[in-house]
Amino acid sequence: MRESRSLRYMLLVEELLAEIRSGRYEAAGFLPAERDIAALHGVSRTTVRAALRHLEIQRIIRAEHGRGHRILVGARPNTEPLRAIALIMPFVTASTMHQIVRGCARALEDEGYDVVTMDTTAETSAGMRRRERSAVESLLRKAMHGAIWWPSFPEDHAEIAARAADSGIPVVTVDRTLPGLPFDHVGVDNVRAAYEATEHLITEGHTRIGYVTQEAAASTVSDRRKGYEQALRDHGLPVLAGDVVVWKPSVAERARLCHRLLSSQDRPTALFCVNDYIAVELLLMLQDFGSRIPQDMAIVGFDNAHESTLVRPPLTTVAQPLTAIGETAARLLLTRRSGTASGPGQNVLLATELIIRESSVG
């Protein structure tokens, strides 16, 4: 039951979309109040808020202070079915994911498709795995017109992903790939981007550079490590297993890592992090331990998340064209839907940009 409840807001999104498209609510008018929606659909106010937030992201409604949620789209004829595309991804309200969602929604809605966001976020990895599988199963059950999927755990979902491929539903993956399946993919050259980030630290004079990664078997994680290691080799620096560390979920484990990074005499003087969220948290924790950034430890992240500019010093990072990734994924999916593209999946890689800020330069 917990899994069903965790996806209830997604079902509420579909129900509200159907009511809007059917003409039950007048275009340019307002949805009922949150408490009334909760009562009508038998859900909690928290579920209603989550559903309304996703409808805002999709530009179906707009929140107006003191008035409620205004409907921005008109009704369709009752005989016209919904043309729904699923977005399956975690952390959709995070600054990075929100840009991908916005890019997808913009391109899909311009072509008359409805966007149903299936947020796979959960408090634990096990919970996220369950939610991701439920989202893909929901995709298969509801006969959506296609899906754009950011696979959190590609290694766990080979069987259900293969079922999606066999179903004929067009699927485009973003950021991470699903090896061996005929899906289109849109992302960046993570090997090259990580190479450039590591090389930047080398040109700043660092000869011991650590890599802070996460517990995931995703292609992005392994590719960024490959780029980091290749940059070290090309510049004649050792690739040391002890300089690759995993950012753990426990605060105590993270604190022990920070203590080790600062207390060892033979330690890295710079760190390349697999993403900005790890880099920002690491930067703040190292400062709490008394470390000066970048004098005692230089740090580089990946993604150019909004948070990267909020810390002091601001974070050097690799910027991904996140909105363009979403738009490109949507266009690829629409091309498959129209039948103008066939054959094996395409692997489209967009350009990144290394943004140098004060966290890595003295």
C-alpha positions as CSV (number, residue, x, y, z in Angstrom):
1,M,0.0,0.0,0.0
2,R,2.8,2.4,0.7
3,E,4.0,2.2,-2.9
4,S,0.5,2.9,-4.2
5,R,0.1,5.9,-1.9
6,S,3.6,7.2,-2.9
7,L,2.4,7.4,-6.6
8,R,-1.1,8.7,-5.7
9,Y,-0.3,12.3,-6.7
10,M,0.7,11.1,-10.2
11,L,-2.8,9.5,-10.6
12,L,-4.3,12.7,-9.2
13,V,-2.4,14.7,-11.9
14,E,-4.0,12.4,-14.6
15,E,-7.5,12.9,-13.0
16,L,-7.2,16.7,-12.9
17,L,-5.9,16.8,-16.4
18,A,-8.8,14.7,-17.6
19,E,-11.3,17.1,-15.9
20,I,-9.6,20.1,-17.3
21,R,-9.5,18.7,-20.8
22,S,-13.1,17.6,-20.7
23,G,-14.3,21.1,-20.0
24,R,-15.5,20.5,-16.4
25,Y,-13.5,23.6,-15.4
26,E,-13.7,26.7,-17.5
27,A,-10.5,27.9,-19.3
28,A,-9.0,30.9,-17.6
29,G,-11.1,30.0,-14.5
30,F,-9.8,28.5,-11.3
31,L,-9.6,25.0,-9.9
32,P,-11.4,24.2,-6.7
33,A,-9.6,25.0,-3.4
34,E,-7.0,22.4,-2.2
35,R,-9.3,21.2,0.6
36,D,-12.2,20.6,-2.0
37,I,-9.9,18.7,-4.4
38,A,-8.7,16.6,-1.5
39,A,-12.3,15.8,-0.5
40,L,-13.5,15.2,-4.1
41,H,-10.6,12.8,-4.9
42,G,-10.2,11.2,-1.5
43,V,-6.6,12.2,-1.0
44,S,-4.5,14.2,1.5
45,R,-3.7,17.9,1.1
46,T,-0.1,16.9,0.7
47,T,-1.0,14.8,-2.4
48,V,-3.0,17.7,-3.8
49,R,-0.1,20.1,-3.4
50,A,2.3,17.8,-5.1
51,A,-0.2,17.3,-8.0
52,L,-0.8,21.1,-8.4
53,R,2.9,21.7,-8.3
54,H,3.5,19.3,-11.3
55,L,0.6,20.9,-13.2
56,E,2.3,24.3,-12.7
57,I,5.6,22.9,-14.0
58,Q,3.7,21.6,-17.1
59,R,2.1,25.1,-17.5
60,I,-1.4,23.7,-17.2
61,I,-2.2,25.9,-14.3
62,R,-0.7,29.0,-12.6
63,A,-0.8,29.8,-8.9
64,E,-2.1,33.3,-8.1
65,H,-1.7,34.6,-4.6
66,G,-4.9,34.9,-2.7
67,R,-7.0,33.5,-5.6
68,G,-6.0,29.9,-6.2
69,H,-4.8,28.0,-9.3
70,R,-5.8,29.5,-12.6
71,I,-6.3,27.1,-15.6
72,L,-4.1,28.1,-18.6
73,V,-5.4,25.6,-21.2
74,G,-8.8,25.1,-22.8
75,A,-11.0,22.1,-23.0
76,R,-10.7,19.6,-25.9
77,P,-13.7,18.0,-27.5
78,N,-14.9,15.1,-25.4
79,T,-14.2,12.7,-28.2
80,E,-10.5,13.6,-28.3
81,P,-8.5,11.3,-26.0
82,L,-5.6,12.5,-23.9
83,R,-2.2,12.3,-25.6
84,A,0.0,11.6,-22.6
85,I,3.7,11.4,-22.4
86,A,5.3,10.2,-19.1
87,L,8.3,11.8,-17.5
88,I,9.9,9.2,-15.2
89,M,12.6,10.8,-13.0
90,P,13.6,11.6,-9.4
91,F,14.0,14.9,-7.6
92,V,11.8,16.8,-10.1
93,T,11.7,19.9,-7.9
94,A,15.5,20.1,-7.7
95,S,17.0,22.9,-9.8
96,T,18.7,20.6,-12.3
97,M,15.8,18.2,-12.8
98,H,13.4,21.1,-13.0
99,Q,15.2,22.4,-16.1
100,I,15.0,19.0,-17.8
101,V,11.3,18.8,-17.0
102,R,10.7,22.3,-18.3
103,G,12.5,21.5,-21.6
104,C,10.5,18.3,-22.1
105,A,7.2,20.0,-21.2
106,R,7.8,23.0,-23.5
107,A,8.5,20.8,-26.6
108,L,5.7,18.3,-25.9
109,E,3.0,20.8,-25.1
110,D,3.8,22.7,-28.2
111,E,2.8,19.6,-30.1
112,G,-0.4,19.1,-28.2
113,Y,0.7,16.4,-25.8
114,D,-0.1,16.2,-22.1
115,V,2.8,15.6,-19.7
116,V,2.4,13.3,-16.7
117,T,5.4,13.6,-14.3
118,M,6.1,10.4,-12.3
119,D,8.5,11.5,-9.5
120,T,10.5,8.5,-8.3
121,T,12.0,10.3,-5.3
122,A,12.0,8.4,-2.0
123,E,13.8,8.6,1.3
124,T,15.9,5.4,0.7
125,S,17.5,3.8,-2.3
126,A,15.2,0.8,-1.8
127,G,12.2,3.1,-1.9
128,M,13.4,4.8,-5.1
129,R,13.9,1.4,-6.7
130,R,10.3,0.5,-5.9
131,R,8.9,3.7,-7.1
132,E,10.9,3.6,-10.4
133,R,9.6,0.1,-11.1
134,S,6.0,1.1,-10.3
135,A,6.3,4.1,-12.6
136,V,7.5,1.9,-15.6
137,E,4.7,-0.6,-14.8
138,S,2.2,2.2,-14.8
139,L,3.6,3.3,-18.1
140,L,2.9,-0.2,-19.6
141,R,-0.6,-0.5,-18.0
142,K,-1.9,2.9,-19.0
143,A,-0.7,2.7,-22.6
144,M,0.9,6.1,-22.7
145,H,2.1,7.6,-26.0
146,G,5.7,7.4,-24.8
147,A,8.1,8.2,-21.9
148,I,11.2,10.2,-21.2
149,W,13.1,8.3,-18.5
150,W,16.0,9.3,-16.2
151,P,16.9,5.8,-14.9
152,S,18.1,6.0,-11.3
153,F,19.1,2.3,-11.1
154,P,19.7,1.0,-14.7
155,E,21.1,-2.2,-13.4
156,D,18.0,-3.1,-11.5
157,H,15.4,-2.7,-14.2
158,A,16.7,-4.6,-17.2
159,E,13.7,-6.9,-17.3
160,I,11.0,-4.3,-17.1
161,A,12.9,-2.0,-19.4
162,A,13.0,-4.8,-22.0
163,R,9.3,-5.2,-21.6
164,A,8.9,-1.5,-22.3
165,A,11.0,-1.9,-25.4
166,D,9.0,-4.9,-26.6
167,S,5.7,-3.0,-26.0
168,G,6.6,-0.6,-28.9
169,I,6.1,2.4,-26.6
170,P,8.8,4.9,-27.6
171,V,11.2,5.7,-24.7
172,V,14.0,8.2,-24.6
173,T,16.5,8.1,-21.7
174,V,18.2,11.2,-20.4
175,D,21.5,11.5,-18.6
176,R,21.9,7.8,-18.0
177,T,21.8,5.0,-20.6
178,L,20.1,1.6,-20.5
179,P,22.7,-0.6,-22.2
180,G,21.5,-3.2,-24.7
181,L,18.1,-1.7,-25.3
182,P,17.0,0.2,-28.5
183,F,16.1,3.5,-26.7
184,D,17.2,6.9,-27.9
185,H,19.4,8.7,-25.4
186,V,20.2,12.3,-24.7
187,G,23.0,13.5,-22.5
188,V,26.5,14.8,-22.5
189,D,30.0,13.4,-23.0
190,N,30.7,12.7,-19.4
191,V,34.2,11.3,-20.0
192,R,35.3,14.5,-21.8
193,A,33.6,16.8,-19.3
194,A,35.2,15.1,-16.3
195,Y,38.6,15.1,-18.1
196,E,38.4,18.9,-18.6
197,A,37.3,19.4,-14.9
198,T,40.2,17.3,-13.7
199,E,42.7,18.9,-16.1
200,H,41.6,22.4,-14.8
201,L,42.7,21.3,-11.3
202,I,46.0,20.0,-12.7
203,T,46.7,23.3,-14.4
204,E,46.1,25.0,-11.1
205,G,49.1,23.1,-9.7
206,H,47.5,20.1,-8.0
207,T,49.2,16.8,-8.2
208,R,47.0,14.8,-5.8
209,I,43.3,15.1,-6.9
210,G,40.6,13.0,-5.3
211,Y,37.3,11.9,-6.9
212,V,34.2,11.9,-4.7
213,T,31.5,9.7,-6.2
214,Q,28.3,8.0,-5.2
215,E,27.0,4.5,-4.8
216,A,25.4,3.9,-8.3
217,A,26.2,1.7,-11.3
218,A,24.9,4.4,-13.7
219,S,26.8,5.2,-16.9
220,T,27.3,8.8,-15.9
221,V,29.1,7.8,-12.6
222,S,31.4,5.4,-14.3
223,D,32.1,7.7,-17.3
224,R,33.0,10.7,-15.0
225,R,35.5,8.4,-13.2
226,K,37.0,7.4,-16.5
227,G,37.5,11.0,-17.5
228,Y,39.1,11.8,-14.1
229,E,41.5,8.9,-14.3
230,Q,42.4,9.5,-18.0
231,A,43.3,13.1,-17.2
232,L,45.6,12.0,-14.4
233,R,47.3,9.4,-16.6
234,D,47.8,11.9,-19.5
235,H,49.5,14.3,-17.2
236,G,51.8,11.7,-15.7
237,L,50.0,11.6,-12.3
238,P,49.3,8.4,-10.4
239,V,45.8,7.0,-10.3
240,L,45.4,5.9,-6.6
241,A,42.4,3.8,-5.5
242,G,42.5,5.5,-2.1
243,D,41.8,8.8,-3.7
244,V,38.4,7.6,-5.0
245,V,35.9,7.9,-2.2
246,V,32.2,7.3,-1.9
247,W,29.9,9.9,-0.4
248,K,27.8,8.0,2.1
249,P,24.3,8.7,3.2
250,S,25.2,8.8,6.9
251,V,26.2,12.2,8.3
252,A,28.6,10.4,10.6
253,E,30.3,8.7,7.7
254,R,30.6,11.9,5.8
255,A,32.1,13.6,8.8
256,R,34.7,10.9,9.1
257,L,35.5,11.3,5.4
258,C,36.0,15.0,5.9
259,H,38.3,14.4,8.9
260,R,40.4,11.9,6.9
261,L,40.7,14.3,4.0
262,L,42.0,17.0,6.2
263,S,44.1,15.1,8.8
264,S,46.2,12.9,6.5
265,Q,49.6,14.2,5.6
266,D,49.5,12.4,2.3
267,R,46.1,13.6,1.1
268,P,44.6,15.2,-2.0
269,T,44.7,19.0,-2.3
270,A,41.8,19.1,-4.7
271,L,38.6,17.2,-5.2
272,F,36.4,16.5,-8.3
273,C,32.9,15.6,-7.3
274,V,30.5,13.5,-9.3
275,N,27.7,16.2,-8.9
276,D,27.1,19.6,-7.4
277,Y,25.0,18.4,-4.6
278,I,27.8,16.3,-3.2
279,A,30.3,19.1,-3.9
280,V,28.2,21.8,-2.1
281,E,27.7,19.6,1.0
282,L,31.3,18.6,1.0
283,L,32.5,22.2,0.7
284,L,30.2,23.3,3.6
285,M,31.3,20.4,5.8
286,L,35.0,21.0,5.2
287,Q,34.5,24.6,6.1
288,D,32.9,23.5,9.4
289,F,36.1,21.5,10.0
290,G,38.1,24.7,9.6
291,S,39.3,24.2,6.0
292,R,39.8,27.1,3.7
293,I,38.4,26.7,0.2
294,P,40.4,26.7,-2.1
295,Q,43.6,27.3,-0.2
296,D,43.4,24.1,1.8
297,M,41.2,22.1,-0.6
298,A,40.0,23.1,-4.1
299,I,36.7,21.7,-5.2
300,V,35.0,21.2,-8.6
301,G,31.4,19.9,-9.1
302,F,29.3,18.8,-12.0
303,D,25.9,20.1,-13.3
304,N,25.9,23.8,-12.5
305,A,23.0,23.5,-10.1
306,H,21.5,26.7,-8.7
307,E,23.1,25.9,-5.3
308,S,26.6,26.1,-6.8
309,T,26.3,29.9,-6.8
310,L,24.9,30.2,-3.3
311,V,27.9,28.9,-1.4
312,R,30.9,30.9,-0.6
313,P,33.2,30.6,-2.4
314,P,31.0,29.8,-5.4
315,L,31.6,26.4,-6.9
316,T,33.5,25.7,-10.1
317,T,31.4,23.2,-12.0
318,V,30.6,21.6,-15.3
319,A,27.4,23.1,-16.8
320,Q,25.1,20.8,-18.6
321,P,22.5,22.2,-21.1
322,L,19.7,20.8,-19.1
323,T,16.8,22.5,-20.7
324,A,18.2,21.6,-24.1
325,I,18.5,18.0,-23.0
326,G,14.8,17.9,-22.2
327,E,13.8,19.6,-25.4
328,T,16.0,17.3,-27.5
329,A,14.7,14.2,-25.7
330,A,11.1,15.4,-26.4
331,R,11.8,16.0,-30.1
332,L,13.4,12.5,-30.5
333,L,10.4,10.9,-28.9
334,L,8.0,12.8,-31.2
335,T,10.1,11.7,-34.2
336,R,9.6,8.1,-33.1
337,R,5.9,8.7,-32.5
338,S,5.5,10.1,-36.0
339,G,7.2,7.2,-37.6
340,T,9.7,9.3,-39.4
341,A,12.6,7.6,-37.5
342,S,13.3,3.9,-37.3
343,G,16.2,1.6,-36.6
344,P,18.4,1.5,-33.5
345,G,18.3,4.2,-30.9
346,Q,20.4,7.4,-31.3
347,N,22.9,8.6,-28.7
348,V,22.8,12.4,-28.8
349,L,25.5,14.1,-26.8
350,L,25.2,17.9,-26.2
351,A,28.1,20.2,-25.3
352,T,29.1,21.1,-21.7
353,E,30.9,24.1,-20.4
354,L,33.4,24.3,-17.6
355,I,32.5,27.3,-15.4
356,I,35.5,28.4,-13.3
357,R,34.6,30.0,-10.0
358,E,36.5,30.7,-6.8
359,S,36.3,27.2,-5.2
360,S,39.1,26.0,-7.4
361,V,41.3,29.1,-8.1
362,G,43.5,30.9,-5.5
